[in-house]
Amino acid sequence: MVNPFGNITNLMKQAKEMQSKMKKTQEQLAVEEIEGVAGAGMVNLVINGNGEALRLEIDDSVLQEGKQVLQGLILAAVNDANTKRDVRKKEAMSGFMSGMGLPEGFEFPGDDTA
């Protein structure tokens, strides 16, 4: 007799495996360090994969330029780091998604990992 639940059981197993792989990918991304740079290296910001700032380095020469220049460079470094973080997450998730046979650009509902 053919098991009418065979396909459902198989799908549930695959879903659990995908969930486990996704969680592992997200955990790996969370500990990665991403560097944002501005002003040709005068401001360097390092964030983790969750977007939390870890280190900020400001070249002494920037301090001579005034408050507005420093603020602009810090914002530019933050934006650079976040852009690189988004690209890295999309790359990691793209590799993960391609292994599941999902179409490119597919996002799970409520998924804010990218």
N, C-alpha and C positions, 0 to 999 in steps of 0.2 A: 504494500500500500504506500502511496506517495504521501509524504508529509506536507500538508497544505501550508504549514507555517515555516517550511524550510527557507524560503526566500526572506521572510520577515526576520527569522533568526539570524540569517546571514547578514542582512542589512543592519540589524542592531549591533552585531559584532563589529562590522566595519565602522559604524558610527562611533562606537566606543574607542576603537583604534584611532580614528581621526581626531577625536576629542583629546585623547592622550598625546598624540603627536602635536596637535595645535598648542596644548598647554606647555609641552616641552619647548617648542619653538618660542613661545612668548616668554618663558623663563630664561631662555638663552639670550634673547634680545634684551631683556630687562637689565642684564649685567654687562652688556656691551658698553663701551665708552665711545662717544662720538664727539669730535672736536669741531667747534664753530670758530671761524677766524674772521677778523675784520681789520681794516687798515693795514694790509700787507703784513699781518702778524703782530701788529701792535696790541691787539686784544685777542686773547684766546680763551674760549670757554669750553669746558668739558662737561657733557651731560651723560646720563645713562639712558638706556632704552626706554625708560619710563618718563623721560623729560626732566628729571631732577638734576639740578646743577650740582656738580661735584667739585669743580675747580674753576677759578677765574684768575687769569694772569693779565696784568696791564703793564705795558712798557712804560718806564719812567718818562720818556719823551712825550707821551700823551698828556701827562699832567700839566705840561707847559701850554697846551692848546686851549684850555678852558673847559668849563663844565659842559657846554652844549656839544662840543666835539666828542668828549668822553661818553656822554649819554648816547649819542648817535652810534659810536663804535660798539658800545655794549649791546645796544639793540640789534645792530647788524650781526654781531657774533651770535646772539641768541637765535635770530632768524636763520642764520646759516646752519647752526647746529640742529635746529628743529627740521629744516629742510632735508639735511643729510639723514636724520633719524627716520623721517617719513619714507625716504627712498630705501633705506636699509630694511625697514619693516615690510615694505611692499615687495622687495626682492625676496626676503625670507618667506613671506606668506605666498608669494607667487610660486616659488619652488614647492612649497607644501601643497598648494592647491593643484598644481599640475600633476602631482602624483595621485590625486584623487579623481582625475578626469573631469574636473569642473571647468567651465569656460573661463577664459582670461577675463579679469576684471570682476569676477564673481565675489560678492561680499555677503557674509552671513548677516541677517537682520540684527541690528544693534551692535555690530562689530565695530569697535573704535580703535582697532589695532593699527590701522594704516594712517 
